[in-house]
Amino acid sequence: MDFDFKTLLVILVVVLIIFGGKKLRSIGDDLGHAVKGFKKAMNEGDHEETSASTRQIRSEGADAEFPEKVKTGTPAEKSNRNA
């Protein structure tokens, strides 16, 4: 779908008539602030990601050991054992 200059101009005039000049300016400002905030958040995320990858985790001691889980069976098996 190709938009030539006339089509684009008609769309812009219709949008201007519907929303008005002040509302369009407000929408443009809000959209600009949103894009700026999004770019800032993306840059901060990249910065945190690179700083996190340069840190190294060191081991301070041995890993904890946990006992094997004892198999207790289902409640029906328990009642059969007790009977």
JOBEL-V28819 format. One record per residue. N is the residue number from 0. RES is the residue in one letter. SS is DSSP state (alpha for helix, beta for strand, coil for the rest). D_FIRST is the distance of its C-alpha to the first C-alpha in whole Angstrom. Layout:
N_RES_SS_D_FIRST, N_RES_SS_D_FIRST
//
This chain:
0_M_coil_0, 1_D_coil_4, 2_F_coil_7, 3_D_coil_10, 4_F_alpha_13, 5_K_alpha_14, 6_T_alpha_11, 7_L_alpha_12, 8_L_alpha_16, 9_V_alpha_16, 10_I_alpha_15, 11_L_alpha_17, 12_V_alpha_20, 13_V_alpha_19, 14_V_alpha_20, 15_L_alpha_23, 16_I_alpha_24, 17_I_alpha_24, 18_F_alpha_25, 19_G_coil_27, 20_G_alpha_28, 21_K_alpha_31, 22_K_alpha_28, 23_L_alpha_25, 24_R_alpha_28, 25_S_alpha_29, 26_I_alpha_26, 27_G_alpha_25, 28_D_alpha_29, 29_D_alpha_29, 30_L_alpha_25, 31_G_alpha_27, 32_H_alpha_30, 33_A_alpha_28, 34_V_alpha_27, 35_K_alpha_30, 36_G_alpha_32, 37_F_alpha_30, 38_K_alpha_30, 39_K_alpha_34, 40_A_alpha_34, 41_M_alpha_32, 42_N_alpha_35, 43_E_alpha_38, 44_G_alpha_37, 45_D_alpha_37, 46_H_alpha_40, 47_E_alpha_42, 48_E_alpha_40, 49_T_alpha_42, 50_S_alpha_45, 51_A_alpha_46, 52_S_alpha_45, 53_T_alpha_48, 54_R_coil_50, 55_Q_coil_53, 56_I_coil_54, 57_R_coil_58, 58_S_coil_60, 59_E_coil_63, 60_G_coil_65, 61_A_coil_65, 62_D_coil_63, 63_A_coil_64, 64_E_coil_66, 65_F_coil_65, 66_P_coil_68, 67_E_coil_66, 68_K_coil_65, 69_V_coil_68, 70_K_coil_67, 71_T_coil_68, 72_G_coil_67, 73_T_coil_66, 74_P_alpha_68, 75_A_alpha_69, 76_E_alpha_71, 77_K_alpha_72, 78_S_alpha_74, 79_N_alpha_75, 80_R_alpha_77, 81_N_alpha_79, 82_A_coil_80
//
